[in-house]
């Protein structure tokens, strides 16, 4: 049996979160461990479920994706994080290459 990767989806837009969940549901080695709608909720959820992977929206109502990623990486150094967004964040590319996966 192949290992499944516990994954958290973080997005404050219900349609995007649902679409991401549907996509992940088609992947046999991905186990969705939870969904968070805010940065604070995501950090708490990561503490509870200890995920392998986080799919993280950059724009959240309370924290930026970079703030969430920093907090999660501090607690879980081996955690893989994929940050996505629908806006131009080209000025943040150096951070993304260092802090996210």
C-alpha positions as CSV (number, residue, x, y, z in Angstrom):
1,X,0.0,0.0,0.0
2,X,1.4,3.4,-1.0
3,X,1.7,6.2,1.6
4,X,-1.1,8.8,1.6
5,X,-0.1,12.5,2.1
6,X,-2.2,14.4,4.6
7,X,-3.2,17.7,3.0
8,X,-4.8,20.9,4.3
9,X,-6.6,23.3,1.9
10,X,-6.6,26.9,3.0
11,X,-8.9,29.3,1.1
12,X,-11.5,31.8,2.2
13,X,-13.5,31.5,-1.0
14,X,-15.9,28.5,-0.7
15,X,-16.0,27.8,-4.5
16,X,-12.2,27.7,-4.8
17,X,-11.9,25.5,-1.7
18,X,-14.5,23.1,-3.1
19,X,-12.9,23.0,-6.5
20,X,-9.5,22.2,-4.9
21,X,-11.1,19.5,-2.7
22,X,-12.7,17.9,-5.8
23,X,-9.4,17.9,-7.6
24,X,-7.6,16.4,-4.6
25,X,-10.3,13.8,-4.3
26,X,-9.2,12.4,-7.6
27,X,-5.7,11.7,-6.4
28,X,-5.4,8.3,-4.7
29,X,-2.3,9.3,-2.6
30,X,-3.8,12.5,-1.1
31,X,-5.9,12.4,2.0
32,X,-7.7,15.7,2.8
33,X,-7.1,16.3,6.5
34,X,-9.1,19.6,6.7
35,X,-10.1,22.9,5.2
36,X,-9.4,26.3,6.8
37,X,-10.9,29.6,5.8
38,X,-8.4,31.9,7.6
39,X,-4.8,32.0,8.4
40,X,-5.3,31.6,12.1
41,X,-7.6,28.7,11.5
42,X,-5.0,27.1,9.2
43,X,-2.1,27.4,11.7
44,X,-4.3,25.8,14.4
45,X,-5.4,23.0,12.1
46,X,-1.8,22.3,11.1
47,X,-1.0,21.9,14.7
48,X,-3.8,19.4,15.3
49,X,-3.4,17.2,12.1
50,X,0.3,17.6,11.3
51,X,-0.2,17.6,7.5
52,X,2.4,16.6,4.9
53,X,1.2,19.3,2.5
54,X,-0.7,22.6,2.6
55,X,-2.3,24.2,-0.4
56,X,-2.4,27.8,0.7
57,X,-4.2,30.8,-0.8
58,X,-2.0,33.9,-0.5
59,X,-4.9,36.4,0.2
60,X,-6.7,35.5,3.4
61,X,-8.9,37.8,5.5
62,X,-6.6,37.9,8.6
63,X,-3.0,36.9,7.6
64,X,-1.1,36.8,4.3
65,X,0.0,33.5,2.8
66,X,3.6,34.4,3.7
67,X,2.7,34.9,7.4
68,X,0.8,31.6,7.5
69,X,3.7,29.8,5.8
70,X,6.3,31.3,8.2
71,X,4.2,30.2,11.3
72,X,3.6,26.7,9.9
73,X,7.3,26.2,8.9
74,X,8.4,27.3,12.3
75,X,6.3,24.6,13.9
76,X,6.7,21.9,11.2
77,X,10.0,22.4,9.3
78,X,9.5,19.5,6.9
79,X,6.0,20.6,5.9
80,X,5.6,21.2,2.2
81,X,3.5,24.4,1.3
82,X,2.2,25.4,-2.1
83,X,1.0,29.0,-2.2
84,X,-1.4,30.1,-4.9
85,X,-3.2,33.3,-5.7
86,X,-5.2,35.1,-8.4
87,X,-3.3,38.4,-8.1
88,X,0.2,39.6,-9.2
89,X,2.7,39.0,-6.4
90,X,5.9,39.1,-8.5
91,X,7.6,41.3,-5.9
92,X,7.3,38.3,-3.5
93,X,9.0,35.7,-5.7
94,X,12.3,35.7,-3.8
95,X,10.4,34.8,-0.6
96,X,8.4,32.1,-2.3
97,X,11.5,30.4,-3.6
98,X,13.0,30.3,-0.1
99,X,10.0,29.6,2.1
100,X,7.5,27.7,0.1
101,X,7.7,24.4,-1.8
